[in-house]
Amino acid sequence: MNVTLRQLRAFTGVYRTRSITRAARELGITQSAASLLIQQLESQLGVKLFDRSTRSVQPTLAANEAFLTAERMLGDALGLSRRMRDLAQARAGRVAFLASAGAASALLPLVLAKFRAAHPDIEIDMRDVAADDLVPRLVATDAEFAIGSVEGEFADMTIETLTRGRLSAIGRRTADFAARRALTWDELAQFPTIAMRRETRIRMQINQALGAQGKHLAPTYEVTLINTALAMTAQGLGLAILPATMLPADQFPTLIARPLIRPAITRPVSLLQRQGRTLSPAAQAFVAMARTVLAGQSARAATTSG
């Protein structure tokens, strides 16, 4: 038995109006087409649904039994259609993703705020993790994508750079520091500094780049979290060595970034996706928002750092 929605619509229309003519008019079809749909449904169900005469159409007992079920089926189909339309147009749904701790604290709050304003009914599940955990967690969980800093290539993963952050000295907005356009790593050594710990990816990149030029970083303090470094810098304990994009100006309005040169080092913030996996419409909308917002933040950081 293969009952169609068109047959059910014709049946419920005739049942409510007690007229094939009126039901056909409501459905936007001809009277003969509506009559054929009823005949097909009766044949498939194996029961007579209406007693017809030249003057009236009366439902049978079988029709009375079937009407509520048919209405429910049509309601479920309409609800499914609306839900799928909302999902397709990113008006509903859920987006689950991973973010490195630095990206989650410095880059994504503005993305989240703008996305929430544009898509208030979409559920957001952001999971902030250590950068080293991005790939294994993306493989093992239901997260659709990840945003953070990674290096190299990974099997069955696509990596798209969303923005790049110039390694900078971040310090308080004093007259002397604000007057500088940049600092060399040799000049930086004259100041107390706050750097990420040796085991972090950002520190490994710094050590590798400096080591290639026979230089060595000996920070005054070492920390694990970016926000810790920024909070210490805000108290005047030293210059934080971080990408300029990791400085959220609204959270630390007294701090500014000045690029580090000789050598200049940049770190990407990337979008990671599993190959062969289609992002949900909600996730596609979020990624599009992230691309736009992060591009704008990168441009502002470059202006502020210059």
C-alpha positions, 0 to 999 in steps of 0.5 A: 500500500502506497498512500500519497499525501495528495490522496490524503489531502483530497480525502480530508478535503472531501470529508470536511466539505462533504463535496468533491467540487468544493474540495477540488477548488480548495486543492486547486485541482479539477473535480475529476482529479479529486474524484480519481484521488479518492477512488485510488485511496479507496482501492489501496485501503480496500474500503469505501470512504464515501457514499456518493449521490447526485446531491451529496457525499456522505462519509462512511464509518471507515472514513470516520475512523480514518479522518483523524489519522489522515489529519495527523499524518498531514500535520506531521508531513507539514511540520517536517516540511517546515522544519526542513525548510527552517534548517535549510534556511538556517532559521533553526537547528544546532551547530556544534564545533570545537575552538582552541582556547585562544580563539575561543577567548579572543576571536570568537566572542564577536562571531558568536554575538553577531551570529546569535543576532542573525540566527537567534533560534539556532542552538550553539554548542562551542567546546573550547579545548587545547589547540593540541586536542582540536584534531583528535576531538574533531575525529572522535566527537559530533563536532562539525568543525574546529577553529584554531591554530594548527600546523601541518597536514592531517589525514582526512582533514581539510584546513582553511586559513581564516586569518593570520596573527603577527607575533607581537609584543603586547604592552600597556599603552604608555607614550614610549611603547605607543611611539614604537612601530615595531620591536626586534627580538633583540630589543625585546630582550631588554624588557621583562616578557611573558611567553607561553610555556615551552610545550605549547605550539606557539612557543615551539614555533617561536623557538624554531624561528629564533633558533634558525637565526642563532637567537634564544628567547628567555622570558621572565614568566611562562604561562599556559593560558593566553588570558593569563599573559594578557592579565599579567601584562595589564598589571605591568609585569612585562610584555606578552609575546602573542599574535596581535589577533589574540588581543581583544581590545574590548577586554584589555583596552589599556593594551596595544600590540607592536609587531616583532621583527627580525624575524617576523613570525605569523600564526594562522587561525584555521577552519578544520573539517573532516573530508567528505562530511557536509556541514549542516546549514546552521554550521555553514551559516556560522562558518560564513559569519566567522570568515567575515568577522575574522577578516575584519578583526584581522584588518583592524589588528593590522591597523592597530599594530602598525 
